[in-house]
Amino acid sequence: MTELLVVDGYNFIFNLIKEKDIGNDALAFYRDRLINDLISYYHHKKREIILVFDARHTQNQAAVIHSYSHIKVIYSGSGETADSVIEKLVETSPHYNKVYVVTSDYTQQKVVFKGNIFRISSREFGIELDESKRQLGQQIKKINSQSKSTFYNLERRLSKKTIDDFKKIRKS
């Protein structure tokens, strides 16, 4: 793959839902939903994806990394911000033709915007993610309609005589 997408997870979530006071349960729901949406997005766009969450207020001393079906999820370590993790990722990813960073953090935008690194605002990426889901839905509908039109039920594959014979057997 020649493209990398790095998403500032909480920045994206908070910019998308416009609520600053979210409970832990709701935040966990939005995290899981974002992970699932990015898995679908990967299958549509085929970009390597790294999702970064800020975990500086947790007890984790070191960063925690999980992999979910083609995307990597990184929780920053204690005292470390998602921004600093993203900056390190961007600096150490020279083998990609293009690196896209999803954030609406103005300072982060200034730091990462250079060379083959492009910023996508959270709002723009939200629109792109919705469009990707819509296109995947259309592809699934098309595949389903094609499979229904090519599948012949048993009655359509049998001769009239054979069908009549089966009906006689069923009645007896």
N, C-alpha and C positions, 0 to 999 in steps of 0.2 A: 504494500500500500504506500502511496506517496502523499497522502493527506492525513492530517491529525486534527481532531476536534477536541479542544479542552474546554470543559464547561465548569464555571464557578457555580457550584450547585445551589448554595443558599442565596447567592446574589440573584440567580435566575428565579428561584422559587419566590423570594420576597418581592421581586420586581413584577412577577407574573400575577401574583394574587393580591398585591397591594395591601397586605396586612402585616403590621410589624409585631403584633402580639399574638403569636400562634403557640398553642399548647404543644407539649411534647408528642402527644398522640397524633395531632393534625400534622405536625412537622414530619413525623415518621411516615405518615400516609403520603405526603407530598414527595418525600425522598423516594419511596418505593415506586410511586407513579412516574416520577422522572426517570428512574432507572429503567422501568419497563418501556417507557416511551423512547428512550435512547436505544434500547435493544431493537425495537422496531425500526427506528431511524437508521441504525447500522445496516440492517438487512435491505434497506431501500437505497442508501447512499454509499455503502461500502467504505466509509471513512473509519479509521481507527479512532476510538473515543476514550478519553480519560475524563472522568467526572470527579471534581475535587470538592470536598466539604470541609469547612472550617471546624476544627475540633479543639481549638486552643483552650477552651474552658473545661475540658475533660481531664481525667486522670491519666490518659494514655501518654506516656513519655515519648514514645516514638510514633511515627506515622503508621497507620494501619491501611493495608491494601487488600482489596477483595476483587475478584474477577467474576463477572456475571455475563455469560453468553456474549462474548466479543467486546465487552466494555470493561475497563478497569476503573474501580472506584477507590479513591484515596481519601482517607480522613487524616487531616494534618495532625501533627503531634502537639503535645502540651506547649503552650507559648508560641506556637507557630501558626501563621495565618494561611488561609487558602491562597491568598495573593502571593505569598512568598513561595509556596509550593508550585504555583502556576509559573512564576518567574523562573524557577529552577528547571521546570519541565521544558519551557520554551527555549531556554538557553542551551539545554542539553539535547535538543531534537533537531540537529542540523541535517539529518538524513531524510527529512520530509521535504517534498517540493513546496507544500503549503501547510501552514499551521493556522488554524482558526481558533480564536479564543472568544468564548461567549461570556461577556460580562458587561455590566452597565456601571461599573466602578470607574470613575473618571481617572483616578490616579493610576489604576491598573491599565487603563487604555493607553495612557501616555508611556508607560514602561514597556509594554509588550509590542506596541505598534512599530515594526521595523522590518525591512527586508521581505522575507517570504511569510511574515506573520501578519495575520489580518484579524481585526476585531469584528465581532458580530454582537450587536446590542441584545440584551435579553428579550426585548420586545420583538426585534427582527427574528431572532431564533425561535421564539414562541410561534410566530406566524409560519416560519419554515417547518417547524415540527408539526403543526396542525395540517399544513399542506401535504407533508409526507404521509401522515396518517390517512388523510383523505384519499391520496393516490393509491396507497396500499389497499384501502377498502375497496376502491374501484377495481383493482387488479384481482382481488379475491372474488368479487361479484362476477367478474368476467370469466374467471376460471370455473366458478361454480355453474354459471349458465352454460358454458361450453361442455362441461362434464355431464350435465343433465341432458343436453341435446344429443350427445354421442352415446349415452347409455340407453339401451333398449331393454324394456322390461321383457319378461319371459314370453308374454302373450304376443308381443310384436316380433319375436324371433321364431315362433312356431307356426307351422302351416295351419290352415283352417281345419283340416281333417284331424290333426293331432289335438287341437284344442277341443274339438267336439268329442274326441275319444276320451280325453281327460274329464270332461264334464259328465260323460256317461259313467265313468268309473266313480266319480265323486258322488253321484246320485245313488249308486248301488250299495 
